[in-house]
Amino acid sequence: MQWYIKAPIPYNKEETDMDHDRAEIIAINCLSFIAGNEKYLSGYLNLSGTDLNQLKENIANPETMAGILASLLDYLLQNEKYLIEYAEEYNLNPMDIQKARHVFPGSTPC
């Protein structure tokens, strides 16, 4: 049973500013990217100290979803190989992923 979104959610690539909606789309696509690769998902779960069921519950809860999306972006930003692969697969500039991260809680100023 597939519980993540397989196809990229489209957004307007011409936008230059990072608004919350665009950041959320990038983060949700990040979830799909990580969940679609067993190695990446396992690494994320190990690093975050959570399990798949808890991840599913937290991503479905509006109160915890933003923190989970932020942690997924953090995971990519900590691994250049994964970051570049994700950016290429979703036709993003890696800087857009960093900009998206700053929209979510717990980010440090640019």
RODRENKOL-710006 format. One record per residue: residue number from 1; chain; residue in one letter; x, y, z of N, C-alpha, C in turn. Coordinates in steps of 0.001 Angstrom, whole numbers. Layout:
# residues N
num, cadena, residuo, n.x, n.y, n.z, ca.x, ca.y, ca.z, c.x, c.y, c.z
NUM, A, a, X, Y, Z, X, Y, Z, X, Y, Z
...
# end
This chain:
# residues 110
num, cadena, residuo, n.x, n.y, n.z, ca.x, ca.y, ca.z, c.x, c.y, c.z
1, A, m, 836, -1184, 0, 0, 0, 0, 877, 1242, 0
2, A, q, 660, 2087, -962, 1453, 3307, -1103, 792, 4423, -301
3, A, w, 1529, 5026, 617, 970, 6066, 1478, 1531, 7440, 1172
4, A, y, 2387, 7555, 182, 2976, 8837, -168, 2583, 9208, -1586
5, A, i, 2776, 10460, -1934, 2434, 10965, -3251, 3558, 10615, -4215
6, A, k, 3232, 9933, -5293, 4259, 9482, -6232, 4615, 10560, -7260
7, A, a, 3638, 11265, -7771, 3894, 12258, -8812, 4189, 13618, -8188
8, A, p, 5100, 14366, -8794, 5387, 15705, -8275, 4146, 16586, -8322
9, A, i, 3983, 17396, -7320, 2903, 18380, -7317, 3430, 19597, -8071
10, A, p, 2724, 20046, -9105, 3253, 21147, -9910, 3213, 22478, -9158
11, A, y, 4094, 23363, -9554, 4095, 24732, -9042, 4614, 25627, -10155
12, A, n, 4439, 26908, -9992, 4869, 27871, -10991, 6371, 28098, -10866
13, A, k, 7156, 27571, -11795, 8609, 27684, -11733, 9085, 29114, -11942
14, A, e, 8224, 29975, -12428, 8618, 31355, -12673, 8648, 32192, -11393
15, A, e, 8070, 31673, -10327, 8070, 32414, -9070, 9502, 32554, -8563
16, A, t, 9827, 33724, -8078, 11168, 33919, -7546, 11162, 33942, -6027
17, A, d, 10066, 34362, -5420, 9970, 34381, -3964, 9468, 33043, -3469
18, A, m, 9876, 32699, -2262, 9433, 31443, -1674, 8275, 31750, -731
19, A, d, 7082, 31388, -1147, 5942, 31557, -258, 5645, 30227, 434
20, A, h, 4760, 30256, 1395, 4483, 29053, 2184, 3939, 27918, 1318
21, A, d, 3052, 28226, 392, 2476, 27173, -458, 3543, 26482, -1292
22, A, r, 4416, 27261, -1898, 5476, 26672, -2715, 6436, 25856, -1844
23, A, a, 6776, 26381, -670, 7662, 25652, 243, 7027, 24333, 664
24, A, e, 5730, 24360, 913, 5034, 23137, 1316, 5033, 22113, 182
25, A, i, 4851, 22570, -1045, 4888, 21663, -2195, 6273, 21023, -2318
26, A, i, 7313, 21829, -2170, 8676, 21302, -2246, 8902, 20272, -1146
27, A, a, 8414, 20559, 57, 8602, 19635, 1184, 7790, 18356, 1015
28, A, i, 6586, 18458, 498, 5769, 17259, 268, 6400, 16398, -826
29, A, n, 6924, 17043, -1862, 7645, 16289, -2885, 8894, 15643, -2300
30, A, c, 9512, 16310, -1335, 10674, 15750, -632, 10266, 14475, 108
31, A, l, 9116, 14512, 762, 8600, 13315, 1437, 8431, 12181, 433
32, A, s, 7853, 12489, -705, 7655, 11475, -1741, 8990, 10911, -2225
33, A, f, 9956, 11786, -2422, 11283, 11378, -2881, 11948, 10448, -1867
34, A, i, 11920, 10831, -603, 12557, 10023, 444, 11805, 8711, 645
35, A, a, 10480, 8773, 684, 9676, 7567, 900, 9795, 6587, -260
36, A, g, 10109, 7090, -1440, 10233, 6238, -2616, 11558, 5497, -2715
37, A, n, 12465, 5761, -1788, 13772, 5109, -1810, 14022, 4494, -434
38, A, e, 14067, 3184, -383, 14196, 2479, 902, 15433, 2919, 1693
39, A, k, 16536, 3117, 998, 17772, 3541, 1668, 17611, 4928, 2289
40, A, y, 17035, 5862, 1542, 16853, 7224, 2045, 15858, 7240, 3200
41, A, l, 14765, 6485, 3042, 13754, 6435, 4098, 14326, 5835, 5369
42, A, s, 15052, 4754, 5232, 15677, 4114, 6394, 16641, 5072, 7090
43, A, g, 17428, 5786, 6298, 18357, 6761, 6866, 17644, 7870, 7597
44, A, y, 16556, 8371, 7011, 15780, 9428, 7659, 15181, 8930, 8976
45, A, l, 14573, 7758, 8946, 13953, 7213, 10154, 14989, 6987, 11246
46, A, n, 16152, 6462, 10888, 17207, 6247, 11873, 17703, 7559, 12459
47, A, l, 17922, 8540, 11603, 18434, 9830, 12060, 17411, 10572, 12921
48, A, s, 16141, 10467, 12562, 15102, 11186, 13302, 14645, 10435, 14552
49, A, g, 14994, 9167, 14651, 14601, 8392, 15820, 13127, 8034, 15841
50, A, t, 12525, 7974, 14689, 11107, 7640, 14598, 10937, 6365, 13783
51, A, d, 9713, 5894, 13704, 9431, 4744, 12844, 8384, 5150, 11813
52, A, l, 8128, 4262, 10873, 7236, 4579, 9769, 5825, 4922, 10245
53, A, n, 5303, 4182, 11215, 3949, 4464, 11705, 3867, 5839, 12355
54, A, q, 4880, 6184, 13133, 4890, 7492, 13776, 5018, 8605, 12725
55, A, l, 5830, 8375, 11700, 5958, 9351, 10620, 4607, 9578, 9944
56, A, k, 3910, 8503, 9643, 2586, 8618, 9009, 1620, 9399, 9890
57, A, e, 1614, 9100, 11189, 727, 9811, 12119, 1081, 11293, 12185
58, A, n, 2371, 11594, 12279, 2798, 12986, 12406, 2560, 13797, 11146
59, A, i, 2710, 13178, 9994, 2499, 13905, 8739, 1002, 14151, 8521
60, A, a, 145, 13322, 9107, -1303, 13487, 8976, -1868, 14469, 9998
61, A, n, -1082, 14832, 11005, -1531, 15727, 12068, -1121, 17159, 11727
62, A, p, -2086, 18061, 11542, -1747, 19446, 11182, -827, 20132, 12200
63, A, e, -873, 19704, 13455, -41, 20323, 14483, 1425, 19907, 14381
64, A, t, 1711, 18749, 13829, 3095, 18268, 13740, 3632, 18223, 12308
65, A, m, 2751, 18418, 11331, 3155, 18281, 9939, 4285, 19239, 9556
66, A, a, 4211, 20503, 9949, 5235, 21475, 9557, 6612, 21065, 10079
67, A, g, 6675, 20563, 11298, 7945, 20114, 11857, 8507, 18919, 11109
68, A, i, 7643, 18013, 10697, 8089, 16843, 9940, 8589, 17272, 8563
69, A, l, 7850, 18153, 7902, 8296, 18629, 6590, 9646, 19335, 6705
70, A, a, 9824, 20118, 7763, 11108, 20792, 7998, 12225, 19768, 8183
71, A, s, 11943, 18718, 8948, 12983, 17712, 9202, 13344, 16942, 7930
72, A, l, 12383, 16745, 7045, 12671, 16080, 5767, 13591, 16949, 4907
73, A, l, 13307, 18249, 4867, 14173, 19160, 4119, 15565, 19211, 4749
74, A, d, 15622, 19232, 6086, 16916, 19205, 6772, 17720, 17975, 6378
75, A, y, 17043, 16848, 6299, 17708, 15593, 5942, 18367, 15705, 4566
76, A, l, 17642, 16267, 3606, 18229, 16439, 2273, 19378, 17439, 2299
77, A, l, 19192, 18525, 3023, 20214, 19571, 3054, 21500, 19104, 3731
78, A, q, 21421, 18038, 4508, 22603, 17494, 5171, 23357, 16498, 4296
79, A, n, 22773, 16124, 3158, 23422, 15158, 2283, 23391, 15673, 850
80, A, e, 24522, 16164, 397, 24585, 16798, -921, 24155, 15860, -2048
81, A, k, 24535, 14593, -1963, 24156, 13624, -3000, 22634, 13521, -3115
82, A, y, 21954, 13375, -1984, 20492, 13268, -1994, 19868, 14582, -2463
83, A, l, 20438, 15696, -2002, 19932, 17020, -2359, 19977, 17224, -3871
84, A, i, 21106, 16925, -4476, 21258, 17101, -5925, 20336, 16152, -6680
85, A, e, 20251, 14929, -6230, 19369, 13951, -6881, 17914, 14414, -6835
86, A, y, 17481, 14887, -5668, 16107, 15391, -5526, 15888, 16605, -6423
87, A, a, 16817, 17541, -6386, 16684, 18761, -7191, 16580, 18423, -8675
88, A, e, 17392, 17498, -9129, 17346, 17105, -10541, 16041, 16392, -10884
89, A, e, 15610, 15491, -10008, 14388, 14731, -10281, 13158, 15633, -10341
90, A, y, 13134, 16684, -9512, 11976, 17576, -9447, 12229, 18913, -10139
91, A, n, 13324, 18984, -10899, 13650, 20171, -11680, 13662, 21435, -10818
92, A, l, 14412, 21367, -9723, 14543, 22486, -8790, 15983, 22960, -8728
93, A, n, 16152, 24201, -8393, 17461, 24711, -8031, 17675, 24315, -6567
94, A, p, 18803, 23720, -6208, 19023, 23341, -4805, 18829, 24501, -3825
95, A, m, 19056, 25716, -4269, 18835, 26882, -3398, 17349, 27040, -3054
96, A, d, 16467, 26595, -3949, 15032, 26655, -3659, 14681, 25755, -2480
97, A, i, 15392, 24650, -2353, 15145, 23728, -1245, 15571, 24387, 62
98, A, q, 16685, 25075, 22, 17133, 25802, 1218, 16160, 26933, 1553
99, A, k, 15702, 27657, 541, 14724, 28729, 778, 13438, 28157, 1365
100, A, a, 13010, 27006, 854, 11793, 26373, 1372, 11965, 26025, 2848
101, A, r, 13138, 25550, 3218, 13383, 25171, 4614, 13191, 26346, 5557
102, A, h, 13531, 27553, 5107, 13428, 28739, 5954, 11987, 29178, 6209
103, A, v, 11051, 28598, 5495, 9635, 28912, 5703, 9074, 28138, 6902
104, A, f, 9699, 27027, 7240, 9190, 26152, 8290, 9819, 26457, 9649
105, A, p, 9194, 25965, 10721, 9700, 26238, 12075, 11113, 25677, 12293
106, A, g, 11856, 26365, 13143, 13167, 25884, 13547, 14284, 26253, 12609
107, A, s, 14006, 27114, 11639, 15070, 27479, 10707, 15899, 28634, 11285
108, A, t, 17137, 28691, 10849, 17990, 29808, 11240, 17982, 30833, 10118
109, A, p, 18180, 32091, 10444, 18159, 33141, 9392, 19229, 32887, 8332
110, A, c, 18923, 33293, 7112, 19869, 33138, 5982, 21106, 33988, 6203
# end
